[in-house]
Amino acid sequence: MYLLVTQAPIYLEGGVRPWLRASWRRSLVLLREALEDRLGPVAVLGPSLPLEAGGAGLEAVEHEDGLRLLPSIDLRASAGAYWLRERARWRADVRAWVGRARAVHAGLTEDLWRPLAFEGFREARRQERPAVFFLGADPVARREARARREGAVARVAAQMYGTVFDGAARYAARTADLTLLRAGAVQRRYARHARNARAFHEARHLVADVVAAAVIEERRAGRASGQPLRAVSCAPLEPGRGVDDAIDVLRLARQRGVALTLDVAGRGVERRRLESRVAALGLRAAVRFVDVPASGAERARRLAGYDVLLVTSTGDEAGREVLDGFAAGLPTVGYASETLRQHVEEDGAALAVRVADVDAAARALADLARDGERLAQLARAAHRAGRHHALDAWHRRRAAWTLEAIEAHDVAARAGRVPASAAA
């Protein structure tokens, strides 16, 4: 059994039938398919909630999914109730299921007051089972950034939190058989502490969703001399998401004589204000507000009608925007987050400028508008990156890394470097 000990709730319909967040269920099914039952069934031990507490975005776990769901304590218990009462039951469940597992996958979340998933990792270490440590977020950096705006007391609290979180994450990375780190800031912070670290990007698309390579070549061949460069921004139309900067990039580029259009593909409360700003700047002929599908092959097909993706946000959603663009064979011009710099270095499919440097972004788009061959090279690299980072491709790599790590664990067990029971 491949056991995932998770903080994410298992929602129960009528106290029995399990439901999960749709994206989580999809990832679990892809993981099970990638592992090909080589470790036995994929099982998930997690806290529980009633179905009605879940809201939208849930899907029932069907028999054909091949997953085993193991709901435990009620997640609605407070941190105090957890430590006084629920922790004993949770730890008993963790001990029992870890003892039956061939390997254990667990992580560390922002909730240090109820470290449910991390209890699973610690128990895997105690029972010397092969352990996979997963870290997908960096709450330390987020809390530190917020504390800088809130004063001395908040800074001290953030420092204390960071000390505890960093200590736990470094211990897990150092001792895990395999450490999976989100690419970018999380990887940079913790990879140097791990003995077997691998990075991942959080794509939403599958390999089958990526547009055909012929689409990229047809787009290149169809660009007439002097035709405007077609840029698209996919940020949500919410405060602080960088859409104003995207409009300013277009404005500056056009003031310098660059033939450029921008479609803003997003929804949110800021749409009316942004439309008014575009009108006030006299840019209605160059900026459109459009809708595109949220995900999947149709989103990639629609985005493939553009030439370049413009990313002027550094939030978590920016990385997903870039990967959606890659599925459409779109190179990115954007602010240099840790993740985008990694795409520049590893994929060769993006151009990164300093954060908030609207002028530099405008110059980068101008260069691409003039250099069709450079644009084509970036688009081909983006298409390759779209296939490489696709969700199912990532799960196949993850499964291979997991099996290699378990084999290394077993070899060490046979050599007497870990108790033989760990390889059972």
C-alpha positions as CSV (number, residue, x, y, z in Angstrom):
1,M,0.0,0.0,0.0
2,Y,1.2,3.5,-0.9
3,L,-0.2,5.6,2.0
4,L,-0.7,9.4,1.7
5,V,-1.2,11.0,5.1
6,T,-2.8,14.4,4.4
7,Q,-4.2,17.5,6.0
8,A,-6.8,17.8,3.2
9,P,-10.2,16.7,4.4
10,I,-12.2,13.7,3.1
11,Y,-15.8,14.8,2.7
12,L,-18.4,12.3,3.7
13,E,-21.8,12.0,2.2
14,G,-24.2,10.5,4.8
15,G,-21.1,9.8,6.9
16,V,-20.0,7.1,4.4
17,R,-19.5,8.0,0.8
18,P,-16.2,9.9,0.2
19,W,-15.8,13.0,-1.8
20,L,-12.6,15.0,-2.5
21,R,-11.6,18.3,-4.1
22,A,-11.7,17.7,-7.9
23,S,-8.1,18.6,-8.5
24,W,-6.9,16.4,-5.6
25,R,-9.0,13.4,-6.8
26,R,-7.6,13.9,-10.3
27,S,-4.0,13.9,-9.1
28,L,-4.5,10.8,-7.0
29,V,-6.0,8.9,-9.9
30,L,-3.1,9.9,-12.1
31,L,-0.6,8.9,-9.4
32,R,-2.3,5.5,-9.0
33,E,-2.1,5.0,-12.8
34,A,1.5,6.0,-12.9
35,L,2.5,3.6,-10.0
36,E,0.7,0.7,-11.9
37,D,-0.1,-1.0,-8.5
38,R,3.6,-1.8,-8.0
39,L,3.2,-0.7,-4.4
40,G,-0.3,-2.0,-3.9
41,P,-3.4,0.2,-3.6
42,V,-3.1,4.0,-3.2
43,A,-4.7,4.9,0.2
44,V,-5.4,8.3,1.7
45,L,-5.6,8.9,5.4
46,G,-7.0,12.3,6.2
47,P,-9.4,14.2,8.6
48,S,-13.1,14.2,7.7
49,L,-15.8,16.8,7.2
50,P,-19.5,16.4,6.2
51,L,-20.1,16.8,2.5
52,E,-22.2,20.0,3.1
53,A,-19.2,21.7,4.6
54,G,-17.2,21.4,1.3
55,G,-19.1,23.8,-1.0
56,A,-18.4,23.7,-4.7
57,G,-15.6,21.9,-6.5
58,L,-16.0,18.5,-5.0
59,E,-16.2,15.1,-6.8
60,A,-17.3,11.8,-5.5
61,V,-14.6,9.1,-5.3
62,E,-15.9,6.2,-7.5
63,H,-15.0,2.6,-7.3
64,E,-13.2,2.7,-10.6
65,D,-10.8,5.4,-9.3
66,G,-9.0,2.6,-7.5
67,L,-8.4,4.7,-4.4
68,R,-8.8,3.7,-0.7
69,L,-10.1,6.6,1.4
70,L,-9.5,6.4,5.2
71,P,-11.3,9.2,7.0
72,S,-10.3,9.9,10.5
73,I,-10.9,12.7,13.0
74,D,-13.3,15.6,12.4
75,L,-11.3,18.6,11.0
76,R,-13.7,21.0,12.7
77,A,-12.1,20.3,16.1
78,S,-10.1,23.3,17.3
79,A,-6.4,23.2,17.9
80,G,-7.0,23.0,21.6
81,A,-9.4,20.1,21.2
82,Y,-7.0,18.4,18.9
83,W,-4.2,18.4,21.5
84,L,-6.5,17.5,24.4
85,R,-8.6,14.8,22.7
86,E,-8.4,14.2,19.0
87,R,-4.6,13.8,18.7
88,A,-4.6,10.4,20.4
89,R,-7.1,9.0,17.9
90,W,-5.3,10.5,15.0
91,R,-1.9,9.2,16.1
92,A,-3.5,5.7,16.6
93,D,-4.9,5.7,13.1
94,V,-1.5,6.9,11.7
95,R,0.4,4.2,13.6
96,A,-1.9,1.5,12.4
97,W,-1.9,2.5,8.7
98,V,1.8,3.3,8.5
99,G,2.4,-0.1,9.9
100,R,0.6,-1.6,6.9
101,A,2.2,0.7,4.3
102,R,4.8,-0.2,1.7
103,A,5.8,3.5,1.6
104,V,4.4,6.7,3.2
105,H,3.9,10.1,1.5
106,A,3.4,13.1,3.9
107,G,4.1,16.8,4.0
108,L,4.1,19.9,6.1
109,T,1.4,22.5,5.9
110,E,1.0,26.0,7.4
111,D,-1.1,24.7,10.2
112,L,1.6,23.9,12.8
113,W,-1.0,23.8,15.6
114,R,-2.6,20.6,14.1
115,P,0.3,19.0,12.1
116,L,-1.7,16.1,10.9
117,A,0.3,15.3,7.8
118,F,3.6,15.8,9.5
119,E,2.6,13.2,12.2
120,G,2.4,10.8,9.3
121,F,6.0,11.6,8.2
122,R,7.3,11.3,11.8
123,E,5.6,7.9,12.2
124,A,7.1,6.7,9.0
125,R,10.5,7.6,10.3
126,R,9.8,5.9,13.6
127,Q,8.7,2.7,11.9
128,E,11.5,3.2,9.3
129,R,9.2,2.9,6.3
130,P,10.3,4.5,3.0
131,A,9.1,8.1,3.3
132,V,8.3,10.7,0.6
133,F,8.2,14.3,1.9
134,F,6.1,16.8,0.0
135,L,6.3,20.6,0.3
136,G,4.2,22.7,-1.9
137,A,4.0,26.1,-0.2
138,D,6.3,28.5,1.7
139,P,4.2,30.0,4.5
140,V,7.4,31.4,6.1
141,A,8.0,33.9,3.3
142,R,4.4,34.8,3.2
143,R,4.2,35.5,6.9
144,E,7.4,37.4,6.9
145,A,6.2,39.7,4.1
146,R,2.9,40.3,5.9
147,A,4.8,41.0,9.2
148,R,6.9,43.7,7.6
149,R,3.8,45.7,7.2
150,E,2.3,45.0,10.6
151,G,5.0,46.0,13.1
152,A,7.5,44.6,15.6
153,V,5.2,42.2,17.4
154,A,4.1,40.6,14.1
155,R,7.8,40.4,13.0
156,V,8.7,38.5,16.2
157,A,5.7,36.1,15.8
158,A,6.7,35.5,12.2
159,Q,10.3,34.8,13.2
160,M,9.2,32.3,15.8
161,Y,6.8,30.6,13.4
162,G,9.6,30.5,10.8
163,T,12.0,28.9,13.2
164,V,9.6,26.1,14.0
165,F,8.5,25.5,10.3
166,D,12.0,25.6,9.0
167,G,13.3,23.2,11.6
168,A,10.6,20.7,10.8
169,A,11.0,21.1,7.0
170,R,14.7,20.7,7.1
171,Y,14.5,17.6,9.3
172,A,12.0,16.0,6.9
173,A,14.0,16.9,3.8
174,R,17.2,15.6,5.4
175,T,15.7,12.3,6.4
176,A,13.2,11.5,3.7
177,D,14.0,8.9,1.0
178,L,12.5,11.4,-1.5
179,T,11.7,15.1,-1.1
180,L,9.3,16.7,-3.6
181,L,9.6,20.5,-3.5
182,R,7.6,23.0,-5.4
183,A,9.8,24.7,-8.0
184,G,11.0,28.2,-7.2
185,A,11.2,29.7,-3.7
186,V,10.4,26.4,-1.8
187,Q,13.0,24.5,-3.8
188,R,15.6,27.2,-3.2
189,R,14.9,27.3,0.5
190,Y,15.0,23.6,1.3
191,A,16.7,21.6,-1.6
192,R,20.1,22.1,-0.1
193,H,19.0,20.3,3.1
194,A,17.6,17.3,1.3
195,R,19.5,14.1,0.3
196,N,17.2,13.3,-2.6
197,A,15.3,16.4,-3.7
198,R,13.2,16.8,-6.8
199,A,11.3,19.9,-8.0
200,F,7.8,20.0,-9.5
201,H,5.6,22.6,-11.1
202,E,1.8,22.7,-10.5
203,A,0.4,22.3,-14.0
204,R,-3.3,21.8,-14.6
205,H,-3.1,20.5,-18.1
206,L,-2.5,16.9,-19.4
207,V,-0.2,15.9,-22.3
208,A,-3.2,15.4,-24.4
209,D,-4.3,19.0,-23.8
210,V,-1.1,20.5,-25.3
211,V,-1.7,21.8,-28.8
212,A,0.0,20.0,-31.7
213,A,3.4,21.2,-32.8
214,A,2.0,22.0,-36.2
215,V,-0.1,24.8,-34.5
216,I,3.1,26.6,-33.4
217,E,4.5,26.4,-36.9
218,E,1.3,27.5,-38.5
219,R,1.1,30.5,-36.2
220,R,4.7,31.5,-37.1
221,A,4.1,31.1,-40.8
222,G,0.8,33.1,-40.6
223,R,2.4,36.2,-39.1
224,A,2.4,38.8,-41.8
225,S,5.1,41.5,-41.8
226,G,4.0,44.4,-39.6
227,Q,1.2,42.5,-38.0
228,P,0.7,43.4,-34.3
229,L,2.2,41.1,-31.8
230,R,-0.8,39.5,-30.0
231,A,-0.2,39.4,-26.2
232,V,-2.6,37.9,-23.6
233,S,-2.7,38.3,-19.8
234,C,-4.5,35.7,-17.8
235,A,-4.4,37.1,-14.3
236,P,-7.7,37.3,-12.3
237,L,-9.2,40.8,-12.4
238,E,-8.7,41.3,-8.6
239,P,-6.8,43.9,-6.7
240,G,-3.0,43.4,-6.6
241,R,-2.9,40.9,-9.5
242,G,-0.8,43.1,-11.8
243,V,-3.4,43.8,-14.6
244,D,-2.8,47.5,-14.4
245,D,0.9,46.9,-15.0
246,A,0.0,44.8,-18.1
247,I,-2.0,47.7,-19.5
248,D,0.9,50.0,-18.8
249,V,3.3,47.7,-20.6
250,L,1.1,47.8,-23.7
251,R,0.7,51.6,-23.4
252,L,4.5,52.2,-23.3
253,A,5.2,49.8,-26.1
254,R,2.7,51.4,-28.4
255,Q,4.0,54.9,-27.5
256,R,7.4,53.7,-28.9
257,G,5.8,52.6,-32.2
258,V,5.5,48.8,-31.4
259,A,2.5,47.1,-33.1
260,L,1.0,45.3,-30.1
261,T,-2.4,44.3,-28.9
262,L,-3.4,42.9,-25.5
263,D,-6.3,40.6,-24.6
264,V,-7.1,40.4,-20.9
265,A,-8.5,37.0,-20.2
266,G,-9.8,36.9,-16.7
267,R,-12.8,37.6,-14.4
268,G,-13.1,39.5,-11.2
269,V,-14.4,42.6,-9.4
270,E,-11.9,44.9,-11.0
271,R,-13.2,44.5,-14.6
272,R,-15.3,47.6,-14.7
273,R,-12.6,49.8,-13.3
274,L,-10.0,48.3,-15.7
275,E,-12.3,48.8,-18.7
276,S,-12.8,52.5,-17.6
277,R,-9.0,52.9,-17.3
278,V,-8.4,51.5,-20.8
279,A,-11.0,53.9,-22.2
280,A,-9.5,56.9,-20.4
281,L,-6.1,56.0,-21.9
282,G,-7.5,55.8,-25.4
283,L,-6.6,52.1,-25.7
284,R,-9.9,50.5,-26.6
285,A,-8.7,49.6,-30.0
286,A,-5.7,47.8,-28.5
287,V,-7.0,46.2,-25.3
288,R,-9.9,43.7,-25.2
289,F,-11.4,41.9,-22.2
290,V,-12.2,38.3,-23.1
291,D,-13.2,35.0,-21.5
292,V,-11.3,31.7,-22.1
293,P,-12.1,28.3,-20.6
294,A,-10.7,27.7,-17.1
295,S,-8.7,24.7,-18.0
296,G,-8.2,21.8,-20.4
297,A,-7.6,21.4,-24.1
298,E,-10.0,24.1,-25.1
299,R,-8.1,26.7,-23.0
300,A,-4.9,25.7,-24.7
301,R,-6.5,25.9,-28.1
302,R,-7.8,29.4,-27.4
303,L,-4.6,30.7,-26.0
304,A,-2.7,29.3,-29.0
305,G,-4.3,32.1,-31.0
306,Y,-1.9,34.6,-29.4
307,D,1.8,35.1,-29.8
308,V,3.0,35.7,-26.2
309,L,1.8,35.5,-22.6
310,L,2.4,38.6,-20.5
311,V,2.7,37.9,-16.8
312,T,2.8,41.0,-14.5
313,S,2.0,39.2,-11.2
314,T,4.3,37.3,-8.9
315,G,1.5,35.5,-6.9
316,D,1.0,31.8,-6.8
317,E,-1.4,32.0,-9.7
318,A,1.4,33.4,-12.0
319,G,3.2,30.0,-12.2
320,R,0.0,28.3,-13.3
321,E,-0.6,31.0,-15.9
322,V,2.9,30.3,-17.4
323,L,2.2,26.6,-17.5
324,D,-1.2,27.2,-19.2
325,G,0.6,29.3,-21.7
326,F,3.2,26.5,-22.4
327,A,0.3,24.1,-23.1
328,A,-0.6,26.5,-25.9
329,G,3.0,26.9,-27.1
330,L,3.1,30.5,-25.8
331,P,6.4,31.9,-24.5
332,T,6.2,34.2,-21.5
333,V,7.4,37.7,-20.9
334,G,7.0,38.5,-17.2
335,Y,8.2,39.6,-13.8
336,A,11.1,37.5,-12.5
337,S,9.6,35.4,-9.8
338,E,11.7,32.5,-8.7
339,T,9.5,30.1,-10.8
340,L,9.8,32.2,-13.9
341,R,13.6,32.5,-13.6
342,Q,13.6,28.7,-13.4
343,H,11.6,28.4,-16.6
344,V,14.1,30.8,-18.3
345,E,17.1,28.7,-17.2
346,E,15.7,25.2,-17.6
347,D,13.1,25.5,-20.4
348,G,14.4,28.5,-22.4
349,A,10.8,29.4,-22.9
350,A,10.5,32.8,-21.2
351,L,12.0,36.3,-20.8
352,A,12.1,37.6,-17.2
353,V,12.4,41.3,-16.2
354,R,12.7,42.9,-12.8
355,V,9.5,42.9,-10.8
356,A,7.4,46.1,-11.4
357,D,9.8,47.1,-14.3
358,V,7.0,48.0,-16.8
359,D,9.5,49.7,-19.1
360,A,11.7,46.5,-19.3
361,A,8.7,44.4,-20.1
362,A,7.6,46.8,-22.9
363,R,11.2,46.6,-24.4
364,A,11.1,42.8,-24.2
365,L,7.8,42.7,-26.1
366,A,9.2,45.2,-28.6
367,D,12.2,42.9,-29.3
368,L,9.9,39.9,-29.9
369,A,7.7,42.0,-32.2
370,R,10.8,42.8,-34.4
371,D,12.5,39.4,-34.2
372,G,10.2,36.7,-35.6
373,E,12.8,34.0,-35.4
374,R,13.5,34.6,-31.7
375,L,9.8,34.5,-31.1
376,A,9.5,31.2,-33.0
377,Q,12.4,29.7,-31.0
378,L,10.8,30.6,-27.7
379,A,7.4,29.3,-28.8
380,R,8.9,25.9,-29.7
381,A,10.7,25.8,-26.3
382,A,7.4,26.6,-24.6
383,H,5.6,23.8,-26.5
384,R,8.3,21.3,-25.3
385,A,7.9,22.7,-21.8
386,G,4.2,22.3,-22.0
387,R,4.5,18.5,-22.6
388,H,7.3,18.1,-20.1
389,H,5.4,19.8,-17.2
390,A,2.0,18.3,-18.0
391,L,0.3,16.9,-14.9
392,D,0.3,13.3,-16.1
393,A,3.9,13.5,-17.3
394,W,4.9,14.9,-13.8
395,H,3.1,12.0,-12.1
396,R,5.0,9.5,-14.3
397,R,8.3,11.1,-13.2
398,R,7.2,11.2,-9.6
399,A,6.3,7.5,-9.7
400,A,9.7,6.6,-11.1
401,W,11.5,8.7,-8.5
402,T,9.4,7.0,-5.8
403,L,10.1,3.5,-6.9
404,E,13.9,4.3,-7.2
405,A,13.9,5.8,-3.7
406,I,12.1,2.7,-2.3
407,E,14.6,0.4,-4.0
408,A,17.5,2.4,-2.5
409,H,15.8,2.1,0.9
410,D,15.5,-1.6,0.5
411,V,19.1,-2.0,-0.6
412,A,20.2,-0.1,2.5
413,A,18.0,-2.4,4.6
414,R,19.5,-5.5,3.2
415,A,23.0,-4.1,3.8
416,G,22.1,-3.5,7.5
417,R,22.1,0.3,7.3
418,V,18.4,0.4,8.3
419,P,16.5,-2.3,10.2
420,A,15.4,-5.1,7.8
421,S,11.7,-4.6,8.9
422,A,11.8,-1.3,6.9
423,A,11.9,-3.2,3.6
424,A,9.1,-5.5,4.5
